Amino acid sequence: MYQLNRWKKTPGIVQIISGSLLIALPTAPLVASAAPAPTLNSCPRIYYEEPYNSNVRVPQGCQPNAASQRLNQQELGQNMVPPARPTNVTQPPLPETRQTPIATVMPIAGEVSVKLTNSTNAPISYQAIGHTESRMLARGAEIILQNLPTPVTVTMVRADGGLLKVIPMSSSEKGMLEVSIDETSNFNGNQGVLRIQPDGQVFLN
């Protein structure tokens, strides 16, 4: 009777030991899974070495390399919106409209005559562009270019390369423009191109 009871109690001890093993088994893998995983370097040095430094953009969050800086600048330039141009653009005035006419002559049937007087000490080459050939005007001499259709341009050049100053003179004759060609030492005041507009306004350059 004593032996039978002893064997009946034995499985209880086995069950306690088995139960403790079952409880301990799940805890082992949990402790192992809690070990930290190795961290990866998201910004390796290779991105900052050639040829990658100049050709490969670094991942977001890394210090930019040469390629990243270049591509960022290109994208910034593409995203910039050009400033809107004004709709009403004023065209710059023509040279004649920026100047004050030196004289006014009333054309007759669209034509004018120009009297040139050489008051310098050197011969002067003159020409009515499109109407006369280049001619020489001796010092102290004068010439009248008749019936020039407007607009017309008359050029004057000293034979010795000196500077000229053109001075308009009053004239009682209708349709006539008289000018005196003098010497000057002012480089900024050198004049040698006379322009007459269809409305009779005279400009110098």
Summary of the structure (lengths in Angstrom):
residues: 205
radius of gyration: 50.9
end to end distance: 144.8
largest distance: 166.7
contacts: 467
relative contact order: 0.12
helix: 29%
strand: 27%
